[in-house]
């Protein structure tokens, strides 16, 4: 059962810092799908000399960063319906062909947001159980991508942990997440629990354990 965190929530990395960390960990030449929301920021961070081919399930391959105000083309959008750019060599395709890339195992990495991630790598990111949920391409992505990275805040707005022993929300996929990038830490999913690869300078390991519902270790 999830714990309610009564302590003051400590500020961690901002969203752009998290996005830049993810971009640095993506191998040169990889094909990467970016989910709607926070993961869209990752496209802004591509270091010189490295090529990352960003994919959007609405039919873009070679997606670039958001456009400047004078470059906006409302016919050129990502899956979240936000204006984007397309890099030299990029291409457009039919929606069905785009999903064939996903379902065919041609996407190396996908970066998705999360409502909950379990200690076993289960992901819940499409429904809170209220209103009218929309799966989008998330279930296809976690099933078809070779690696699934999660980009998320470590805690909910109510101060509850998003990293849990068992997800209470409807699953997007079971045992699919390989790495988590939160504002508090970068963690891998292992048989022993959440392994800390990098810890925010404002966070101690003891505090991280206290705000995580599941074993945390270095």
DRENPA-3360 file (N, C-alpha, C; in nm, 2 decimals, always signed):
BEGIN
1 = XXXXXXXX = +0.09/-0.12/+0.00/+0.00/+0.00/+0.00/+0.09/+0.12/+0.00 ~ +0.05/+0.22/-0.08/+0.13/+0.34/-0.09/+0.13/+0.43/+0.04 ~ +0.24/+0.49/+0.06/+0.26/+0.57/+0.18/+0.22/+0.72/+0.15 ~ +0.16/+0.79/+0.24/+0.14/+0.93/+0.22/+0.26/+1.00/+0.29 ~ +0.33/+1.08/+0.21/+0.45/+1.15/+0.26/+0.41/+1.28/+0.34 ~ +0.44/+1.28/+0.46/+0.40/+1.40/+0.55/+0.51/+1.50/+0.55 ~ +0.63/+1.46/+0.51/+0.74/+1.56/+0.52/+0.73/+1.66/+0.40 ~ +0.80/+1.77/+0.42/+0.81/+1.87/+0.31/+0.88/+1.81/+0.19;
9 = XXXXXXXX = +0.82/+1.83/+0.07/+0.87/+1.78/-0.05/+1.00/+1.86/-0.09 ~ +1.11/+1.79/-0.11/+1.23/+1.85/-0.15/+1.24/+1.87/-0.30 ~ +1.29/+1.99/-0.34/+1.31/+2.02/-0.48/+1.42/+1.94/-0.54 ~ +1.40/+1.87/-0.65/+1.50/+1.80/-0.72/+1.54/+1.87/-0.86 ~ +1.58/+1.78/-0.95/+1.61/+1.84/-1.09/+1.49/+1.89/-1.15 ~ +1.50/+1.99/-1.23/+1.39/+2.04/-1.31/+1.37/+1.95/-1.44 ~ +1.26/+1.97/-1.51/+1.23/+1.88/-1.62/+1.33/+1.88/-1.73 ~ +1.39/+2.00/-1.76/+1.49/+2.01/-1.86/+1.61/+1.94/-1.83;
17 = XXXXXXXX = +1.65/+1.94/-1.70/+1.77/+1.87/-1.66/+1.75/+1.72/-1.67 ~ +1.63/+1.67/-1.63/+1.60/+1.53/-1.65/+1.61/+1.49/-1.80 ~ +1.55/+1.58/-1.88/+1.54/+1.55/-2.03/+1.69/+1.54/-2.08 ~ +1.77/+1.63/-2.04/+1.91/+1.63/-2.09/+1.99/+1.50/-2.05 ~ +1.96/+1.45/-1.93/+2.02/+1.33/-1.88/+1.97/+1.21/-1.96 ~ +1.85/+1.21/-2.00/+1.80/+1.10/-2.08/+1.86/+1.10/-2.22 ~ +1.87/+1.22/-2.28/+1.93/+1.24/-2.41/+2.07/+1.19/-2.41 ~ +2.15/+1.22/-2.31/+2.29/+1.18/-2.30/+2.30/+1.02/-2.30;
25 = XXXXXXXX = +2.20/+0.96/-2.24/+2.21/+0.81/-2.23/+2.16/+0.74/-2.35 ~ +2.10/+0.81/-2.45/+2.05/+0.74/-2.57/+2.17/+0.72/-2.66 ~ +2.19/+0.60/-2.71/+2.31/+0.57/-2.79/+2.30/+0.64/-2.93 ~ +2.42/+0.67/-2.98/+2.43/+0.73/-3.12/+2.36/+0.64/-3.22 ~ +2.28/+0.69/-3.30/+2.22/+0.61/-3.41/+2.09/+0.54/-3.37 ~ +2.04/+0.56/-3.25/+1.92/+0.49/-3.20/+1.80/+0.56/-3.25 ~ +1.69/+0.47/-3.26/+1.56/+0.52/-3.30/+1.48/+0.53/-3.17 ~ +1.42/+0.65/-3.15/+1.36/+0.68/-3.01/+1.22/+0.74/-3.03;
33 = XXXXXXXX = +1.13/+0.68/-2.96/+0.99/+0.74/-2.96/+0.98/+0.82/-2.83 ~ +0.92/+0.94/-2.84/+0.90/+1.02/-2.72/+0.75/+1.03/-2.69 ~ +0.72/+1.00/-2.57/+0.58/+1.00/-2.53/+0.53/+1.15/-2.51 ~ +0.40/+1.16/-2.49/+0.33/+1.29/-2.47/+0.36/+1.35/-2.33 ~ +0.39/+1.48/-2.33/+0.41/+1.54/-2.20/+0.56/+1.57/-2.17 ~ +0.61/+1.54/-2.05/+0.75/+1.56/-2.02/+0.85/+1.50/-2.12 ~ +0.83/+1.38/-2.17/+0.93/+1.32/-2.26/+0.95/+1.40/-2.39 ~ +0.85/+1.48/-2.42/+0.87/+1.56/-2.55/+1.00/+1.66/-2.53;
41 = XXXXXXXX = +1.03/+1.69/-2.41/+1.15/+1.78/-2.39/+1.28/+1.72/-2.43 ~ +1.29/+1.59/-2.44/+1.41/+1.52/-2.47/+1.46/+1.56/-2.61 ~ +1.37/+1.59/-2.70/+1.41/+1.62/-2.84/+1.49/+1.75/-2.85 ~ +1.49/+1.83/-2.74/+1.57/+1.95/-2.75/+1.72/+1.93/-2.72 ~ +1.75/+1.81/-2.67/+1.89/+1.78/-2.63/+1.95/+1.67/-2.71 ~ +2.03/+1.72/-2.81/+2.11/+1.63/-2.89/+2.25/+1.69/-2.90 ~ +2.34/+1.62/-2.84/+2.48/+1.67/-2.84/+2.54/+1.66/-2.98 ~ +2.63/+1.76/-3.01/+2.69/+1.76/-3.14/+2.77/+1.63/-3.17;
49 = XXXXXXXX = +2.76/+1.58/-3.29/+2.83/+1.46/-3.33/+2.75/+1.34/-3.30 ~ +2.64/+1.35/-3.24/+2.55/+1.23/-3.21/+2.42/+1.25/-3.29 ~ +2.38/+1.14/-3.35/+2.25/+1.14/-3.42/+2.15/+1.05/-3.35 ~ +2.04/+1.11/-3.31/+1.93/+1.03/-3.25/+1.81/+1.05/-3.34 ~ +1.75/+0.95/-3.39/+1.63/+0.96/-3.48/+1.51/+0.95/-3.40 ~ +1.44/+1.06/-3.38/+1.32/+1.06/-3.30/+1.20/+1.03/-3.38 ~ +1.11/+0.94/-3.33/+1.00/+0.89/-3.40/+0.87/+0.94/-3.32 ~ +0.77/+0.97/-3.40/+0.64/+1.01/-3.34/+0.53/+0.92/-3.41;
57 = XXXXXXXX = +0.45/+0.86/-3.33/+0.36/+0.75/-3.38/+0.25/+0.81/-3.48 ~ +0.24/+0.94/-3.49/+0.14/+0.99/-3.59/+0.21/+1.00/-3.73 ~ +0.33/+0.95/-3.74/+0.39/+0.94/-3.88/+0.51/+1.03/-3.91 ~ +0.59/+1.05/-3.81/+0.72/+1.13/-3.83/+0.84/+1.04/-3.79 ~ +0.94/+1.05/-3.87/+1.07/+0.99/-3.84/+1.18/+1.09/-3.87 ~ +1.25/+1.12/-3.77/+1.35/+1.23/-3.78/+1.30/+1.36/-3.73 ~ +1.21/+1.35/-3.62/+1.15/+1.47/-3.56/+1.26/+1.55/-3.49 ~ +1.25/+1.68/-3.51/+1.34/+1.78/-3.44/+1.28/+1.84/-3.32;
65 = XXXXXXXX = +1.35/+1.94/-3.27/+1.30/+2.01/-3.15/+1.19/+2.10/-3.18 ~ +1.12/+2.16/-3.08/+1.01/+2.25/-3.11/+1.06/+2.37/-3.20 ~ +0.97/+2.42/-3.28/+1.01/+2.53/-3.37/+1.01/+2.67/-3.30 ~ +1.09/+2.76/-3.36/+1.08/+2.90/-3.31/+0.94/+2.95/-3.35 ~ +0.90/+3.06/-3.29/+0.77/+3.11/-3.32/+0.74/+3.14/-3.47 ~ +0.84/+3.19/-3.54/+0.83/+3.22/-3.68/+0.84/+3.10/-3.77 ~ +0.86/+2.98/-3.71/+0.88/+2.86/-3.79/+0.76/+2.76/-3.77 ~ +0.66/+2.80/-3.69/+0.55/+2.71/-3.66/+0.47/+2.67/-3.79;
73 = XXXXXXXX = +0.45/+2.55/-3.81/+0.37/+2.49/-3.91/+0.26/+2.40/-3.85 ~ +0.14/+2.45/-3.84/+0.04/+2.37/-3.77/+0.00/+2.24/-3.84 ~ +0.05/+2.21/-3.96/+0.04/+2.08/-4.02/+0.15/+1.99/-3.98 ~ +0.25/+2.04/-3.91/+0.36/+1.96/-3.86/+0.36/+1.95/-3.71 ~ +0.30/+1.84/-3.66/+0.28/+1.82/-3.52/+0.32/+1.69/-3.47 ~ +0.34/+1.67/-3.34/+0.38/+1.54/-3.29/+0.25/+1.47/-3.24 ~ +0.26/+1.36/-3.18/+0.15/+1.28/-3.13/+0.07/+1.35/-3.02 ~ +0.13/+1.45/-2.96/+0.06/+1.53/-2.86/+0.00/+1.66/-2.92;
81 = XXXXXXXX = +0.00/+1.67/-3.05/-0.06/+1.78/-3.13/+0.01/+1.91/-3.10 ~ +0.14/+1.90/-3.07/+0.22/+2.02/-3.05/+0.31/+2.04/-3.17 ~ +0.34/+2.16/-3.21/+0.42/+2.19/-3.33/+0.56/+2.14/-3.31 ~ +0.62/+2.08/-3.41/+0.76/+2.03/-3.40/+0.83/+2.07/-3.53 ~ +0.96/+2.03/-3.54/+1.03/+2.05/-3.67/+1.07/+1.91/-3.72 ~ +1.12/+1.90/-3.84/+1.17/+1.78/-3.89/+1.31/+1.81/-3.94 ~ +1.40/+1.72/-3.91/+1.54/+1.74/-3.94/+1.57/+1.69/-4.08 ~ +1.68/+1.74/-4.14/+1.72/+1.70/-4.28/+1.73/+1.54/-4.28;
89 = XXXXXXXX = +1.67/+1.48/-4.38/+1.67/+1.34/-4.40/+1.55/+1.28/-4.33 ~ +1.47/+1.36/-4.26/+1.35/+1.31/-4.19/+1.24/+1.27/-4.30 ~ +1.14/+1.20/-4.25/+1.04/+1.16/-4.34/+0.90/+1.15/-4.27 ~ +0.80/+1.14/-4.36/+0.66/+1.13/-4.31/+0.61/+0.99/-4.36 ~ +0.51/+0.94/-4.29/+0.46/+0.81/-4.33/+0.31/+0.80/-4.28 ~ +0.24/+0.70/-4.33/+0.10/+0.68/-4.29/+0.11/+0.63/-4.14 ~ +0.00/+0.66/-4.07/-0.01/+0.62/-3.93/+0.00/+0.47/-3.91 ~ -0.05/+0.40/-4.00/-0.04/+0.25/-3.99/+0.10/+0.20/-4.01;
97 = XXXXXXXX = +0.18/+0.27/-4.10/+0.32/+0.23/-4.12/+0.40/+0.27/-4.00 ~ +0.36/+0.38/-3.93/+0.43/+0.42/-3.81/+0.42/+0.32/-3.70 ~ +0.30/+0.27/-3.69/+0.27/+0.16/-3.59/+0.33/+0.03/-3.62 ~ +0.35/+0.01/-3.75/+0.43/-0.11/-3.80/+0.57/-0.11/-3.75 ~ +0.63/+0.01/-3.75/+0.76/+0.03/-3.70/+0.77/-0.01/-3.55 ~ +0.67/+0.03/-3.48/+0.67/+0.00/-3.33/+0.64/-0.14/-3.31 ~ +0.54/-0.20/-3.37/+0.50/-0.34/-3.35/+0.60/-0.43/-3.41 ~ +0.68/-0.39/-3.50/+0.78/-0.47/-3.57/+0.91/-0.47/-3.49;
105 = XXXXXXXX = +0.92/-0.40/-3.38/+1.04/-0.40/-3.30/+1.15/-0.32/-3.35 ~ +1.12/-0.21/-3.43/+1.22/-0.13/-3.49/+1.25/+0.00/-3.41 ~ +1.18/+0.02/-3.30/+1.21/+0.13/-3.21/+1.30/+0.08/-3.10 ~ +1.42/+0.15/-3.09/+1.52/+0.10/-2.99/+1.48/+0.14/-2.85 ~ +1.43/+0.27/-2.83/+1.40/+0.32/-2.70/+1.27/+0.40/-2.71 ~ +1.19/+0.39/-2.61/+1.08/+0.48/-2.59/+1.09/+0.55/-2.46 ~ +1.05/+0.68/-2.45/+1.05/+0.75/-2.32/+0.91/+0.79/-2.29 ~ +0.86/+0.74/-2.18/+0.72/+0.77/-2.15/+0.71/+0.83/-2.01;
113 = XXXXXXXX = +0.60/+0.90/-1.98/+0.56/+0.94/-1.85/+0.50/+0.83/-1.77 ~ +0.48/+0.85/-1.64/+0.42/+0.75/-1.56/+0.34/+0.80/-1.45 ~ +0.23/+0.73/-1.41/+0.16/+0.75/-1.29/+0.21/+0.67/-1.18 ~ +0.25/+0.54/-1.22/+0.31/+0.45/-1.12/+0.41/+0.36/-1.20 ~ +0.52/+0.32/-1.13/+0.61/+0.22/-1.18/+0.63/+0.12/-1.06 ~ +0.62/-0.01/-1.08/+0.64/-0.10/-0.97/+0.78/-0.15/-0.97 ~ +0.81/-0.21/-0.86/+0.95/-0.26/-0.84/+0.99/-0.37/-0.94 ~ +0.89/-0.43/-1.00/+0.91/-0.53/-1.11/+0.92/-0.47/-1.25;
121 = XXXXXXXX = +0.90/-0.34/-1.26/+0.90/-0.27/-1.39/+0.77/-0.26/-1.45 ~ +0.66/-0.29/-1.38/+0.53/-0.27/-1.43/+0.50/-0.12/-1.45 ~ +0.43/-0.08/-1.56/+0.41/+0.06/-1.58/+0.26/+0.09/-1.59 ~ +0.21/+0.19/-1.52/+0.08/+0.24/-1.53/+0.08/+0.39/-1.57 ~ +0.04/+0.42/-1.69/+0.05/+0.56/-1.73/-0.06/+0.61/-1.82 ~ -0.17/+0.54/-1.82/-0.28/+0.58/-1.92/-0.41/+0.60/-1.85 ~ -0.44/+0.56/-1.73/-0.57/+0.58/-1.67/-0.56/+0.60/-1.52 ~ -0.63/+0.69/-1.46/-0.64/+0.71/-1.32/-0.76/+0.64/-1.27;
129 = XXXXXXXX = -0.84/+0.58/-1.35/-0.96/+0.51/-1.31/-1.08/+0.60/-1.31 ~ -1.07/+0.73/-1.35/-1.18/+0.82/-1.36/-1.18/+0.89/-1.49 ~ -1.29/+0.94/-1.53/-1.30/+1.01/-1.66/-1.30/+0.91/-1.78 ~ -1.26/+0.96/-1.89/-1.25/+0.88/-2.01/-1.11/+0.86/-2.05 ~ -1.05/+0.75/-2.02/-0.90/+0.73/-2.04/-0.87/+0.71/-2.19 ~ -0.75/+0.74/-2.23/-0.70/+0.73/-2.37/-0.56/+0.66/-2.36 ~ -0.56/+0.54/-2.42/-0.43/+0.46/-2.42/-0.33/+0.52/-2.51 ~ -0.37/+0.58/-2.62/-0.28/+0.62/-2.73/-0.20/+0.51/-2.78;
137 = XXXXXXXX = -0.07/+0.54/-2.80/+0.02/+0.43/-2.85/+0.10/+0.36/-2.74 ~ +0.07/+0.40/-2.61/+0.16/+0.35/-2.50/+0.17/+0.20/-2.49 ~ +0.06/+0.13/-2.51/+0.07/-0.02/-2.49/+0.15/-0.08/-2.61 ~ +0.13/-0.02/-2.73/+0.21/-0.07/-2.84/+0.36/-0.05/-2.81 ~ +0.39/+0.07/-2.76/+0.53/+0.11/-2.74/+0.60/+0.03/-2.64 ~ +0.53/+0.00/-2.53/+0.60/-0.08/-2.42/+0.62/-0.23/-2.47 ~ +0.53/-0.27/-2.56/+0.54/-0.41/-2.61/+0.64/-0.42/-2.72 ~ +0.65/-0.32/-2.80/+0.74/-0.33/-2.92/+0.88/-0.27/-2.91;
145 = XXXXXXXX = +0.90/-0.17/-2.82/+1.03/-0.11/-2.80/+1.13/-0.20/-2.73 ~ +1.26/-0.19/-2.77/+1.36/-0.27/-2.71/+1.39/-0.23/-2.56 ~ +1.38/-0.10/-2.54/+1.40/-0.05/-2.40/+1.30/+0.06/-2.37 ~ +1.25/+0.06/-2.25/+1.15/+0.16/-2.20/+1.21/+0.24/-2.09 ~ +1.23/+0.37/-2.12/+1.27/+0.47/-2.01/+1.15/+0.54/-1.96 ~ +1.14/+0.57/-1.83/+1.03/+0.65/-1.78/+1.09/+0.78/-1.73 ~ +1.02/+0.89/-1.76/+1.05/+1.02/-1.71/+0.94/+1.07/-1.63 ~ +0.96/+1.10/-1.50/+0.85/+1.13/-1.41/+0.90/+1.21/-1.29;
153 = XXXXXXXX = +0.80/+1.28/-1.22/+0.83/+1.33/-1.09/+0.83/+1.21/-0.99 ~ +0.91/+1.22/-0.89/+0.92/+1.10/-0.80/+0.79/+1.09/-0.71 ~ +0.73/+1.20/-0.69/+0.61/+1.20/-0.60/+0.49/+1.26/-0.68 ~ +0.37/+1.23/-0.64/+0.25/+1.29/-0.69/+0.23/+1.43/-0.63 ~ +0.14/+1.50/-0.67/+0.11/+1.64/-0.61/+0.07/+1.62/-0.47 ~ +0.01/+1.51/-0.43/-0.03/+1.49/-0.30/+0.08/+1.43/-0.21 ~ +0.20/+1.41/-0.27/+0.31/+1.37/-0.19/+0.32/+1.22/-0.18 ~ +0.25/+1.14/-0.26/+0.26/+1.00/-0.26/+0.36/+0.95/-0.36;
161 = XXXXXXXX = +0.43/+0.84/-0.33/+0.53/+0.78/-0.42/+0.47/+0.73/-0.55 ~ +0.54/+0.75/-0.66/+0.50/+0.69/-0.78/+0.58/+0.56/-0.81 ~ +0.69/+0.54/-0.74/+0.76/+0.42/-0.74/+0.71/+0.33/-0.63 ~ +0.65/+0.22/-0.67/+0.57/+0.14/-0.57/+0.60/-0.01/-0.58 ~ +0.56/-0.08/-0.47/+0.58/-0.23/-0.48/+0.49/-0.29/-0.58 ~ +0.37/-0.24/-0.59/+0.27/-0.29/-0.68/+0.18/-0.18/-0.73 ~ +0.16/-0.17/-0.86/+0.07/-0.07/-0.92/-0.07/-0.09/-0.88 ~ -0.14/+0.02/-0.84/-0.28/+0.02/-0.81/-0.37/+0.06/-0.92;
169 = XXXXXXXX = -0.31/+0.12/-1.02/-0.38/+0.17/-1.14/-0.37/+0.07/-1.26 ~ -0.46/+0.08/-1.36/-0.45/-0.01/-1.47/-0.32/-0.01/-1.54 ~ -0.26/-0.13/-1.57/-0.13/-0.14/-1.63/-0.13/-0.10/-1.78 ~ -0.02/-0.04/-1.82/+0.01/-0.02/-1.96/+0.09/-0.14/-2.01 ~ +0.17/-0.20/-1.92/+0.25/-0.32/-1.95/+0.31/-0.37/-1.83 ~ +0.33/-0.50/-1.83/+0.39/-0.57/-1.71/+0.54/-0.60/-1.74 ~ +0.63/-0.56/-1.64/+0.77/-0.59/-1.65/+0.83/-0.53/-1.77 ~ +0.80/-0.41/-1.80/+0.85/-0.35/-1.93/+0.95/-0.24/-1.91;
177 = XXXXXXXX = +0.95/-0.17/-1.79/+1.04/-0.06/-1.77/+1.18/-0.10/-1.73 ~ +1.28/-0.04/-1.80/+1.42/-0.08/-1.77/+1.49/+0.03/-1.68 ~ +1.45/+0.16/-1.70/+1.51/+0.27/-1.63/+1.42/+0.38/-1.60 ~ +1.43/+0.44/-1.48/+1.35/+0.55/-1.44/+1.43/+0.68/-1.42 ~ +1.39/+0.79/-1.48/+1.45/+0.92/-1.45/+1.35/+1.01/-1.38 ~ +1.37/+1.03/-1.25/+1.29/+1.12/-1.18/+1.36/+1.24/-1.14 ~ +1.29/+1.33/-1.07/+1.36/+1.46/-1.03/+1.45/+1.43/-0.91 ~ +1.44/+1.31/-0.85/+1.52/+1.28/-0.74/+1.64/+1.19/-0.77;
185 = XXXXXXXX = +1.63/+1.10/-0.87/+1.73/+1.00/-0.90/+1.71/+0.94/-1.04 ~ +1.82/+0.88/-1.08/+1.81/+0.79/-1.20/+1.82/+0.65/-1.14 ~ +1.73/+0.56/-1.18/+1.73/+0.43/-1.12/+1.70/+0.32/-1.22 ~ +1.77/+0.20/-1.21/+1.74/+0.09/-1.29/+1.65/-0.01/-1.21 ~ +1.57/-0.08/-1.29/+1.49/-0.19/-1.23/+1.57/-0.32/-1.23 ~ +1.59/-0.38/-1.11/+1.67/-0.50/-1.09/+1.59/-0.60/-1.00 ~ +1.64/-0.72/-0.99/+1.58/-0.82/-0.91/+1.58/-0.78/-0.76 ~ +1.67/-0.69/-0.72/+1.69/-0.65/-0.58/+1.60/-0.52/-0.55;
193 = XXXXXXXX = +1.55/-0.46/-0.65/+1.47/-0.34/-0.63/+1.51/-0.23/-0.72 ~ +1.50/-0.10/-0.68/+1.53/+0.01/-0.75/+1.68/+0.05/-0.73 ~ +1.77/+0.03/-0.83/+1.91/+0.05/-0.81/+1.94/+0.20/-0.85 ~ +2.00/+0.27/-0.76/+2.03/+0.41/-0.79/+2.16/+0.43/-0.87 ~ +2.14/+0.49/-0.99/+2.26/+0.51/-1.07/+2.31/+0.65/-1.05 ~ +2.22/+0.75/-1.02/+2.26/+0.89/-0.99/+2.16/+0.94/-0.89 ~ +2.21/+1.01/-0.79/+2.12/+1.07/-0.69/+2.13/+1.22/-0.69 ~ +2.02/+1.29/-0.69/+2.02/+1.43/-0.69/+2.10/+1.49/-0.57;
201 = XXXXXXXX = +2.17/+1.59/-0.59/+2.26/+1.65/-0.48/+2.18/+1.69/-0.36 ~ +2.05/+1.72/-0.37/+1.97/+1.76/-0.25/+1.91/+1.65/-0.18 ~ +1.93/+1.52/-0.23/+1.86/+1.41/-0.18/+1.95/+1.31/-0.12 ~ +1.92/+1.26/+0.00/+2.00/+1.15/+0.06/+1.94/+1.02/+0.03 ~ +2.02/+0.91/+0.04/+1.96/+0.78/+0.01/+1.85/+0.74/+0.11 ~ +1.87/+0.79/+0.23/+1.76/+0.76/+0.33/+1.63/+0.83/+0.30 ~ +1.64/+0.95/+0.25/+1.52/+1.02/+0.21/+1.46/+0.96/+0.09 ~ +1.54/+0.92/-0.01/+1.49/+0.85/-0.13/+1.41/+0.73/-0.09;
209 = XXXXXXXX = +1.47/+0.65/+0.01/+1.40/+0.53/+0.05/+1.27/+0.56/+0.12 ~ +1.27/+0.67/+0.19/+1.14/+0.71/+0.26/+1.03/+0.75/+0.17 ~ +1.07/+0.80/+0.05/+0.96/+0.85/-0.04/+0.95/+0.75/-0.16 ~ +1.00/+0.63/-0.14/+0.98/+0.52/-0.24/+0.92/+0.40/-0.17 ~ +0.81/+0.35/-0.23/+0.75/+0.23/-0.18/+0.81/+0.11/-0.24 ~ +0.92/+0.07/-0.19/+1.00/-0.04/-0.25/+1.15/-0.03/-0.22 ~ +1.22/-0.13/-0.22/+1.36/-0.13/-0.18/+1.44/-0.04/-0.28 ~ +1.53/+0.04/-0.22/+1.62/+0.13/-0.29/+1.76/+0.10/-0.25;
217 = XX = +1.85/+0.09/-0.34/+1.99/+0.06/-0.30/+2.09/+0.12/-0.41 ~ +2.21/+0.13/-0.37/+2.32/+0.17/-0.46/+2.42/+0.06/-0.49;
% end
